[in-house]
């Protein structure tokens, strides 16, 4: 085999290996997404102590459930352009996590933002701050989690302190790009992929056992034989 042929063969093997690795990661991610979509998020709270976002950040819609990898943005000094850059980074199933640098007065998310996020296939938006255009947000059906609503919004200004897809803070929790963001009417949880995979089996098993436990209580069985103490 000539040197050129040998190099070509190595390159082909490397390319196949890279594709296989990406496919394997995608398969694991898909399986994790399916499991996290099925589990009850409060059940995760039975097993973990970390990753639970400040409960003041709540869903602005009723009956939502979100599970997806984080795309992050840190917004400084009312920089509306940073949000636009973050929207371009969204992909189907992603959850946009917005760090407002402690600003709980200016809303970075409204009707246009929600429409753009929906067009990108986003699963939801979590804001450590407020949102606006609440009626329009609800009409889109896009799950948005925030501390509340405001008529005061970010502005068409740029700040060097803003950044996209960097580690950010949200409700007292550090969120890294690619972390799993779980949200429902009870609140928001952020877990690394490793932590999410580790707790998932325990949580699913607990969920599976709960109906029988509730049935025993409903049947009148003495609580001393049902409850652990």
N, C-alpha and C positions, 0 to 999 in steps of 0.2 A: 504493500500500500504506500502511495506517495505521501510526502509530508502534507501536501495540500488536502489530500483525501482524508488523512488522519485527523487533521484539524477540523475538516467539515463534519466528520463523524462525531468527534467530541462535541462540537457545537450543536449538532442535532440531538445528541443524547442530553446535553445540558438543557436545551430548549424543552424537550419532552419532560424532563425532570421538573423544570420550573412550572410547566403547565399542570403536571400532576400534583405538585405541592399546592398550587393555587386552588385546584379543584378540591383537594382534601380539606383545605381551610374553609372553603365555601360550604362544603358538605357539613362540617362541624358547626359552622355558624348557622346554617339552616336548621340543623337539628336543635341547637340551643334556642333559636328563635321560636321554634314550634313548642318546645317544652316550656319556655318562659311565658308564652302566650296562654298556655293551658293552666299554669299554676296560679293559686290565689296569692296575691302579693302580701297580705297580712300574715300568711303562713310563714313567709320568709323571715318575718319579724320574730318568730318563735326560735329561730336558730342563729340569727346574726344580731350584732349590736351596732355595726358600722355601716355607713352607706345610705342612711336614711335622711333625706333632705328635710330642712325645716318645714314643719307641717303648716306654716303660714302660706307656703306655696301650694296652691290647690288648683284643681281642674276648674276651668270656667264653663265647662259643659258637663252635663249629667250622663252617667252611664258609659264612660269611656274606659278603654284599656289599651295601653301602649307598651310595646317592647321593641327596642331597636338600638343600634349602635349610635353613639354620640358624634355629632359634628358640633364643634364648639366655636364660640365667638366671645371675645371680651370687648365691650364697648366702653370707651372713655369719652368724657366731655360731650355727651349728647351726639356722638358721631353716627349719623344715620347711614353713611356710606359703608361702614363696617358691616352692618346687617345685610346690605346688598351683596357684598363680597361673600358673606357666609351663605346666603341663599344659593349662590352659584356653585357652592361646594356640596350642596345636598344631593343625595341619591335616594332611590326608592328604599323605603323602610327606615331611613335615618331619623333620628330625633335631634332637633336643633336645640342646643343648650346655650342660653344667653347669660353671660356674667355682666351685670350693669355697673361693675366697679363701685358698688355701694349705693348707687342712685336708685331710689325707689319712687321717684316722682315722674321721670320722663319715660313714656311708653315707647319701646322699640318695635312693638308688634301691633299691627292693625289689619285692616281689610286687605290692603295691597300685599303686605307681607304674607298673610295667611294664604292668599290666592297664589302667590309665587311659590310658597313652600308646598302647597298642594300640587301645583303643576310639576314640581320636581319629584313628587312621590313621597314626600316626607310623612313619617308616621305621627309626628307631633312636634310641639315646641314647648320648652320649659324656660321660663324667664325668672331670674332672681330680681324681680322688679314688677312693674305693672304693664298692662296691655290696654289697648283702646279699641274703639269700634266693636263693642261687645256683641251687638246684634248681628253685625256682619260676620264676626268670627263664628258665632253659633250657627249662622246660615251655611258656612262652608263645611261644617262638621269636623274640621281639623281640631284634634285635641290640643288645647293650649292651657298650660299650667302657669299661674302667676300669683303674685301677692294681692292682686286686686286690679282695679281699672282706674284710668285717668284720662282727662282730655288733653293734658300736657304731653307733648311727644318729643322725640329726638329731632335734630335739625340737620340740614344739609351742610354739615361742617365735617372736617377731617381731623382726626387726632392721631398723633404718633403713638399714643398709648393703646390704641385698639389693635386687635390681632385676631386672626382666624385659625382654627385648628391648633390651638395651644392648650396646655392645661389651664383650666379656669376654676373659679369658685362659684358654687351654686347652693344657696341655702346651707352654708357651713360645710359643704362637702366638696372635695377636689374632684373635678371631672376631667378625665383625659380623653382625647379623641379616640373613638373606638370602644370606650366603656359602654356597658349595657345600661340603658335607661329604661326603667319600668315605672309606669304611672297608671293610676286608676283613681276612682273617687276617694280613696283613702289617703293618697299622697304619692310621693315619688321616691324611688330607690335608685341608687347608682352603684353598680358593681363592676369590677374588672371581669373580663371574660372568664378568667380562672376561678374567681370567687362565685360567679354565677353558675358555672358548670358544677362546682363542688357542692353547692347548696341545693341544686335543682332536684336531685334524687330524693333527698330527705323531705323536701317540701311537697313533692308530688305524692310520696308515700303517706305523709301526714294528711294531705287532702283526701286521699283514697280511703283512709280510715275514719274520717270524720262523720260521714253519713251514718255509719253503724253506731257510733258513739251517741249521736243526736237521737237516733231511734231508740236506744236503750233508755235515755233520759225521758223521752216522750212516752215510753211504755210504762213509766212509773217505777222502774228499777231503782232500788235504794242508791242514793248518790254515793254512799260509802263504798259501794262496789264498782262505781263507774269512774269517779274522779281520783286522780293521783294526789296523795297528800302524805 
